[in-house]
């Protein structure tokens, strides 16, 4: 169980780090709104 919680923490950290996905997230939030940006962020979080 502890391994699972560590993996969630690492996945969350990687999903908020500055990188190409971060800039796609910024562009999506500006052009399509916050709901689309949240959907993108959740998809990135799940894929990690």
N, CA and C atoms as an extended XYZ file, in Angstrom:
144
Properties=species:S:1:pos:R:3:atomname:S:1:resname:S:1:resid:I:1 pbc="F F F"
N         0.821       -1.196        0.000 N   UNK     1
C         0.000        0.000        0.000 CA  UNK     1
C         0.866        1.261        0.000 C   UNK     1
N         1.962        1.203        0.736 N   UNK     2
C         2.836        2.372        0.794 CA  UNK     2
C         3.447        2.652       -0.580 C   UNK     2
N         3.776        1.600       -1.322 N   UNK     3
C         4.318        1.776       -2.675 CA  UNK     3
C         3.314        2.487       -3.569 C   UNK     3
N         2.048        2.115       -3.433 N   UNK     4
C         0.986        2.742       -4.221 CA  UNK     4
C         0.875        4.231       -3.908 C   UNK     4
N         0.933        4.591       -2.634 N   UNK     5
C         0.850        6.000       -2.240 CA  UNK     5
C         2.065        6.782       -2.717 C   UNK     5
N         3.237        6.168       -2.685 N   UNK     6
C         4.432        6.829       -3.201 CA  UNK     6
C         4.310        7.049       -4.705 C   UNK     6
N         3.773        6.070       -5.409 N   UNK     7
C         3.599        6.195       -6.856 CA  UNK     7
C         2.625        7.323       -7.190 C   UNK     7
N         1.578        7.469       -6.403 N   UNK     8
C         0.634        8.569       -6.619 CA  UNK     8
C         1.329        9.905       -6.401 C   UNK     8
N         2.131       10.002       -5.350 N   UNK     9
C         2.866       11.239       -5.086 CA  UNK     9
C         3.840       11.583       -6.192 C   UNK     9
N         4.559       10.600       -6.676 N   UNK    10
C         5.512       10.828       -7.767 CA  UNK    10
C         4.771       11.202       -9.049 C   UNK    10
N         3.675       10.537       -9.325 N   UNK    11
C         2.878       10.865      -10.509 CA  UNK    11
C         2.335       12.281      -10.457 C   UNK    11
N         1.879       12.701       -9.277 N   UNK    12
C         1.387       14.072       -9.129 CA  UNK    12
C         2.511       15.068       -9.330 C   UNK    12
N         3.673       14.791       -8.761 N   UNK    13
C         4.821       15.684       -8.925 CA  UNK    13
C         5.211       15.802      -10.392 C   UNK    13
N         5.247       14.695      -11.095 N   UNK    14
C         5.616       14.722      -12.508 CA  UNK    14
C         4.566       15.423      -13.366 C   UNK    14
N         3.317       15.361      -12.948 N   UNK    15
C         2.268       15.990      -13.757 CA  UNK    15
C         2.260       17.505      -13.626 C   UNK    15
N         2.854       18.051      -12.572 N   UNK    16
C         2.865       19.504      -12.408 CA  UNK    16
C         4.221       20.121      -12.733 C   UNK    16
N         5.197       19.316      -13.085 N   UNK    17
C         6.504       19.857      -13.431 CA  UNK    17
C         6.441       20.566      -14.784 C   UNK    17
N         7.308       21.559      -14.951 N   UNK    18
C         7.342       22.313      -16.197 CA  UNK    18
C         7.981       21.452      -17.279 C   UNK    18
N         7.274       21.305      -18.355 N   UNK    19
C         7.733       20.516      -19.491 CA  UNK    19
C         6.790       20.757      -20.649 C   UNK    19
N         6.867       19.941      -21.671 N   UNK    20
C         6.002       20.138      -22.833 CA  UNK    20
C         4.514       20.029      -22.498 C   UNK    20
N         4.172       19.127      -21.587 N   UNK    21
C         2.762       18.960      -21.229 CA  UNK    21
C         2.249       20.203      -20.502 C   UNK    21
N         3.115       20.837      -19.725 N   UNK    22
C         2.726       22.060      -19.019 CA  UNK    22
C         2.309       23.146      -20.001 C   UNK    22
N         3.074       23.297      -21.072 N   UNK    23
C         2.750       24.334      -22.046 CA  UNK    23
C         1.509       23.977      -22.859 C   UNK    23
N         1.289       22.700      -23.108 N   UNK    24
C         0.044       22.274      -23.763 CA  UNK    24
C        -1.135       22.563      -22.840 C   UNK    24
N        -0.951       22.332      -21.552 N   UNK    25
C        -1.996       22.618      -20.575 CA  UNK    25
C        -2.319       24.108      -20.526 C   UNK    25
N        -1.295       24.951      -20.555 N   UNK    26
C        -1.523       26.400      -20.587 CA  UNK    26
C        -2.288       26.816      -21.842 C   UNK    26
N        -1.861       26.303      -22.981 N   UNK    27
C        -2.528       26.649      -24.239 CA  UNK    27
C        -3.980       26.179      -24.239 C   UNK    27
N        -4.209       24.971      -23.742 N   UNK    28
C        -5.565       24.434      -23.705 CA  UNK    28
C        -6.457       25.257      -22.788 C   UNK    28
N        -5.926       25.651      -21.640 N   UNK    29
C        -6.744       26.441      -20.716 CA  UNK    29
C        -7.070       27.815      -21.282 C   UNK    29
N        -6.166       28.388      -22.054 N   UNK    30
C        -6.419       29.710      -22.639 CA  UNK    30
C        -7.403       29.615      -23.797 C   UNK    30
N        -7.215       28.619      -24.660 N   UNK    31
C        -8.043       28.548      -25.865 CA  UNK    31
C        -9.383       27.846      -25.655 C   UNK    31
N        -9.417       26.804      -24.807 N   UNK    32
C       -10.637       26.006      -24.684 CA  UNK    32
C       -11.312       26.105      -23.327 C   UNK    32
N       -10.642       26.683      -22.352 N   UNK    33
C       -11.265       26.863      -21.044 CA  UNK    33
C       -10.754       25.889      -19.999 C   UNK    33
N       -11.226       26.129      -18.783 N   UNK    34
C       -10.707       25.373      -17.649 CA  UNK    34
C       -11.184       23.919      -17.641 C   UNK    34
N       -12.382       23.659      -18.146 N   UNK    35
C       -12.878       22.270      -18.142 CA  UNK    35
C       -12.029       21.377      -19.043 C   UNK    35
N       -11.663       21.875      -20.203 N   UNK    36
C       -10.811       21.101      -21.107 CA  UNK    36
C        -9.421       20.925      -20.506 C   UNK    36
N        -8.924       21.961      -19.837 N   UNK    37
C        -7.608       21.867      -19.209 CA  UNK    37
C        -7.619       20.861      -18.065 C   UNK    37
N        -8.687       20.836      -17.290 N   UNK    38
C        -8.784       19.852      -16.212 CA  UNK    38
C        -8.864       18.434      -16.767 C   UNK    38
N        -9.591       18.252      -17.851 N   UNK    39
C        -9.672       16.932      -18.480 CA  UNK    39
C        -8.301       16.487      -18.969 C   UNK    39
N        -7.552       17.407      -19.557 N   UNK    40
C        -6.199       17.094      -20.012 CA  UNK    40
C        -5.303       16.741      -18.839 C   UNK    40
N        -5.382       17.509      -17.760 N   UNK    41
C        -4.539       17.267      -16.594 CA  UNK    41
C        -4.877       15.937      -15.932 C   UNK    41
N        -6.140       15.608      -15.861 N   UNK    42
C        -6.535       14.319      -15.288 CA  UNK    42
C        -6.024       13.177      -16.160 C   UNK    42
N        -6.080       13.346      -17.465 N   UNK    43
C        -5.542       12.323      -18.367 CA  UNK    43
C        -4.051       12.128      -18.197 C   UNK    43
N        -3.318       13.217      -18.025 N   UNK    44
C        -1.873       13.120      -17.790 CA  UNK    44
C        -1.615       12.437      -16.458 C   UNK    44
N        -2.377       12.797      -15.436 N   UNK    45
C        -2.206       12.203      -14.111 CA  UNK    45
C        -2.478       10.702      -14.140 C   UNK    45
N        -3.523       10.294      -14.832 N   UNK    46
C        -3.868        8.870      -14.904 CA  UNK    46
C        -2.819        8.095      -15.698 C   UNK    46
N        -2.294        8.702      -16.746 N   UNK    47
C        -1.314        7.984      -17.566 CA  UNK    47
C         0.017        7.799      -16.849 C   UNK    47
N         0.304        8.649      -15.876 N   UNK    48
C         1.529        8.471      -15.088 CA  UNK    48
C         1.312        7.356      -14.111 C   UNK    48
